[in-house]
Amino acid sequence: MSKSGAFHVPFYKSYLFFWCLLGGGVVGFVFVDLSALFHQQLVTALTSLNGQVADPLAAVEPSLSRVLTGILLMGLPAYLISSMALSAFARRVLKDLIRLLRTRELLPYKFKLARRQTLGHVHENLAEVLGSVVDRLQEAGTEKAKYQEALGKYADPTVAGVLKYRDIDIRIPSSRKRVAVLFADIRGFTPMTENLLPEEVVMILNEHFSSSTRSVVANGGKVNKFIGDAVMAIFEEPPAYKEDQSASRSAVNAGLEMAARFQENALQWATRVSKPVSFGLGVGVHVGQVILGNIGSDERVEYTAIGDTVNLSSRLCSLAKQGQVVVSEECFENVQHFFDAEVQAPVPIKGKTGLYTTYVVKRRSLTH
């Protein structure tokens, strides 16, 4: 039955029935003796009909007798036998298909075939099988989307983006690039952990990392990792057609936003913790060549940046006081037309030889 309630014959039954009857009618012309019996019966029946109906039928009656003979003796038996054979074959194919789909976990084991073996029921079972497979594929797509969303939270955005379009191979070729590296960590973090409850420290860190991530992403960067209370972010050079942008400018702008937001959040955190604490954010930015790629062992790898640029950026961050964004001389040369800064006296950098000139970016310049 169709959805509308009208009787519906599947197309394969219609064609099978038609061809069986047609074949039977053709064969009926051969059985002349048997068709004679139908001839006598039809003549008797036609005499009792109205003349307007009987005369046209009488003209084709000899052929009609032979067709009826073929239909009864060949057409209907052929239809029944072929329908049963096709049902058995289709059911066997359907069983093999179900077994295969179950081994591939595309069909639940609770799925069962209908007991009847007609072609109509095989057709219904096949529709249910295909519907179940489609549902399973949709569930798999939803699970994959959730996995990718979770991966983006636990892995570097570059890694998450690569794994989205690769199956198993997570090897990302190392490459040398010019980038700006930003480090930011909390000044006064150790006293804060000593005075506050662990739950309060986690609350502050989570909200700080969320705020910092938004600032980094808004300025075209990527948070590479969280190291204790520190944030490491990488800003790659933008396309050449963006003449008014640079990795250095994006990183410095993100650092200023991070420091400003931290001060705003600190006022709110002070009302939500058990003891008064004093803390702030220090930011360091340096620009230069790094190696971007997978670093680690066969058991565990990490996508990160390696090079002197990273080390110097971390050292600059350690020089920054609460609320300061300290940049290297190379970085300041790239952003001096967009920000005001105070030059600092040359200082030694741990692990480096010589003295280094640094700049504390104070605010965006209003004259440019």
N, C-alpha and C positions, 0 to 999 in steps of 0.2 A: 504494500500500500504506500502511496506517496504521502507527503506531508499534508496535502490538501484533502486526503481521505479517498481519492479516486484510485481505482486499481491500476497498478503500474507493472508492465511486463518489461524486464531488463532487455536491453538491445540484443544480447547474445541469444536469449531465448527466442525472440522474434525472428531473427535471421535463421536460427537453427530450425525452427518450426516451419518457416516459409520454404526453405530449401528441401527439407524432408518431404513436405507435401508435394512440391513441384516435381521432385524426383519420382515420388510414388505415382503421381498422375501420368508422367511420361511412361513409366514401366507398365502402367495399366493397359496401354494400347497393345501390349504383347499378349496379355492374358485374354484372348478373345472369347474363349469358352466361358470363363468365369464372368466376364462382363455381360454375357448374354443373360445370365440370371438377373443382374441388375436392370438390364434392358426391359425384361418382362415386367418387373415390379414398377419401374418408372412409367411404362406405358399405361399400366393400370392406374397409377396415381395421377397421371396427367389428364386422363379422361374425366376425372372427377373435378378438375379445376376449371375455373372460368376460361372461356375461349381466348380472352385477351392475354391471359398469362400462359395458358397451355400451348398456344400456337408457336410463340417464339422458342419455348423450351423444347417442343417437339422437333424443331429444326436442328437443334444441336444435341438431341438426346443420345444418338449412338456414341458420340465422342464423350458425352457426359457420363455414360455408363462405364466407359473404360477408365476415365479419370477417377471416379469413385472407387473402382476396383483397385487401382494402384494405391490410392490414398489409404484404404483400409488394410490392404495386404502388405504394403511396403512402406508407405510414408509414415504412418503412426508407429509401427514397430521400430522403424529406423530412428525416429525421433526419441523414443523411449530409451533404446539401447545407447545411442550416441550421447544423450543427456546424462545417463548414468555413468558412462565411461569418462565423459568430460568432468563430471562432478568428482569422481574418484581421483582423476589426474590432478585437478585443481586443488583438491584437499591435500594430496601428497605434496604438491609444490608449496602450499601454504604452511604445512607442518615444517618442512625444511626451512622455509623463510623464518618462521617463528623461532625455531631452534637456533638459527644463525643470529637473529637479533637478540636473543637472550644471552648468548655467549658474549656478544658485544655490549651488553648492558644497555641496550636500547629498547628493551621490552620487559615489563615486569613479569616475574614467574607466575603470578596469580592469574595471568591472562589464559583463558581456556577457549577452545573451539566449541562451536555449537554442535550438539549431538547429531542433528540431521545433516545429511551429506548432499543436499541439493545445491545446484549452482547458485541459487539465490542466497542461501546461507553462506556459501563460500565467499560470495561477493560482499556480504555484510561483514564477515570476519576480516576480509582483506581491508575493507574500509576502516574497521576498528584498529587493525594492526598499524596501518599507515597513520591514523590519527594519534595513536599512542606514541609512535616514533617521532612525529612532529612535536608532540608535547614534551617528550624527553629532550629533543634538540633545543627547544625553547628554554627548558630548565637549565640545560648545559650552558646556553648563552647567558642566562641570568647569573649562573654561578661564576662564569668567566668574568663577567662585568664586575661582580663583587670582588673576585680575586684581584683584578687589575686595580680596583679602587683601594683595596687593602695594601697591595704592593706599592702603590704610589705613596702610602703613608709610611711604610717601613723601609723603602729603598730610595736611592737617589732618583730624581725625576728622569734623568737620562737613562738609567737602567730600566725603569718602568716603561719608558717609551720604546726602548729596543725590544724588551721581552714581549711587548704587545704584538709585534709583527714577526717574532721568531718563535719556533716551537720549543726546542730544548737548549739549543746552543746559546749560552749567555756570554760567550766571549766577545768583548767589545775591543776592537783594535785600538792600541795605544796611539796617541797622536800628540804632536807638539803644537801648542796653541798659545797665543797671547791673551791673557785674561787678567781681570782684576779679582783679587782674593780679599774677602772681608772676614775678619774675626771680631766677635763681640762676646764679652763675658761680663759677669756681674761683679762689681766691686763691693766688698763686704759680704761675700757669699758665705765664707767660713763662719764668721760670727753669727750670721743669720741661721745657719743650720744648727749651731749650738744652742740658740735661744728659742727657736720655734719648734713646734711639733712637726714630725715627718710629714704628716698630711698637709700641713700648711706650706711646707717647702715645696712639695709636689704640686700643690695648687698654683703657687707663684711661678714655678718653672713651666708648667703646662701653658698658662696664660701668656707668659713671656715668650715662649717659643712660638705660640700661635700668632701673636702680634708681630714678632720678628719675621716669621715666614710670609705673612701678608705684605710686609714692607719690601722684602726681597723680591717676591714674585711680581709685585706691582711695578717694580723697576727693572724687570726683565732678567732677574737673576734666578739661581737655583740653590736651595739649601742643600749642601752636600752632606752634612752630618751635624749631630749634636754631640758635644764632648763635655760631659758633666754639665756645667752651667753655661758652656760656651756654644756659640753658633758659628759654623763655617759655611760661607756662601761663595759661589763662583759666578762671575759675570763675564760672559764671552763677548768679544767685540761684535757689535751689531753690523748688519749689511752696509756696504759702502755708500748706498744711496741715502742713508740716514746721516747726513753730514753733521747735524747738530747734536748727535749722540755719540757716546763712547762708553766703553766698559768702565773706565775710571769715573766718569760723571754719574753713571747709573749706580755704581757701588757707593760713592760718597753720598749721593742723594738718599739711598736706602739707609746708610748709616745714620744720617741726620734724623730721618723719620723714626728709626728704631730707638735712638736715644730720647727723642721727644715723647714718643709713646710710652717708653719705660717710665719716664718721670710722671706722666699722667696716671699710669697704672699703679705706680708706687703709692700715690695718695689714696687710692681705693684699697690697696692691699693693707695699708696701715690700719684701716678700720675693720679688717676681717681676720687679723691675726691676734694671738694671745698676748704678745709682748711687743713693745716698740722696738723697731730695728731701723738702721740707717744703711741704705745701699743705693747703688746707681749702676749705670751701664757704661762700659768703656768699649770703644770701637777702633780698630786699626785696619787700614786699607793700603795695599800695595799692588802694583801692576807690573806684569812681566811674563816671561815664557815659563810654561809648565808642561809636564807630561800628563795628559788625561787618559785614564784607562783603568783596567782591572789590576789591583794589587792584592796579593795574598798567597794562600797555599792552595793545594789541590782540593782540600776539603772546604775551604771558605775563602771567598774573594770579596773585595770591596772596590767599588768604583770611586776614585778620588783623584786629586791633583797632587803631583809630587814635583818638588823643585825648590830652589832657593826663594822664589817668590812667595811660596806658602810659608816658609820659615820666617821670612822678614815680616810678613803681614801679621803673624802671630806675635812676634816681638814688638811690633808697633802697638798692638792691642794691649800688651802688658804695660806699655808706657802711658796709655790713656788713663786719665782720672775720671771720676764720676761725671757722666754727661759729655765727655769729650770724644771727638772723632779725630784721630791722629792719622795723617797720611804721609807717605814718603815723598821725597822731592820729585821723583819720576811721575808719581800720581798727580801731584799738585800742578806740574807743568801742563797736564792735560785738562785741568779743571779751573785754572786760575781766572778764566774769564767768566765763570759762572758762580764762584763762591769766594767769599772773603775768608782769610785765614791769618793766623799769627804764626810767624816763623819762630821756631824754637832753637835754642842754642844747640850746637852739634853735641851729640851724646854717643857714647859707645853702645853697641848692640851686642848682647850676649851671643857668643858663638861666631861673631863677625870681627874682622880686623878694621881698624880705623874708626873715624867718627862719622856719624850720619846726621844730616839735617832733616828735621821733621817739621810738619805744619799741623796746627790745630785748626780745623775748619770751624768757624764760628757761626756763620749764617750764610744764606744765599745772598749774593750781591744784588742790590736794588738798582744798580746803575747799568746792568747788562740784561 
